[in-house]
Amino acid sequence: MIATIATAAFVVTAVCAAIRLLRGPTLADRVIALDVVLISLMGGIAVDAAETGETVYLNALVVIAIVGFTATVAVSRFIEHEGTDA
């Protein structure tokens, strides 16, 4: 019961963030929305892993976290240097 509620909350969060991802007026809004979508995906995977007791999904969580962090850092550096002429 709790896992179903948590999964539903993650789905609602991901849908709201996906709307912001599509409508976001700036690149920074879109990056933050993509982070929220990835975190919601990770939360859903973690809830499923906890409910089923499978540890295979935990490797996927690590990969998603590393890819999300790396992408966020890369885009934030791009946004930071976007206005400079260097």
Buried (B, 14 or more C-beta within 10 A) or exposed (E): EEEEEBBEBBBEBBEBBBEBBEEBEEEEEBBBBBBBBBBBBBBBBBBBBEEEEEEEBEEBBEEBEEEBEEBBEEBEEEEEEEEEEE
